[in-house]
Amino acid sequence: MSCIFCELIASADPPRLVYEDEAVVVFPDIRPQAPTHLLVVPRRHVATIVEAAETDPELVTAMTRAVADVTRRLGVEAPGFRLVVNTGDDGGQTVGHLHMHLLAGRRMTWPPG
């Protein structure tokens, strides 16, 4: 089974990375929904947040550490940001590889959709 995020991470021409460490990469979403719209993606293929919580909770911690680092460096921590994890078809997950959407740069509305 092919995974676009696994392919991007392994690519000779990877996306422009905003952050990277041994566990996580962060790069811009190709269809931004806010002035700042980044994807926080584990390097290792994990399908969902539930799978990660059950098999590798440290990975979820690594992802949130990346969010903390990136939001501070970009200056969006204080004004605020939204972190979204879509899970499953009903949750709107379109890529079967765990990822977080980090949205910032404008006031977010509620309910989200």
Beta strands, then each sheet from edge to edge (+ up, - down):
strand 1: 19-20
strand 2: 24-28
strand 3: 36-42
strand 4: 81-84
strand 5: 100-104
sheet 1: 1+ 2- 3+ 5- 4+
end
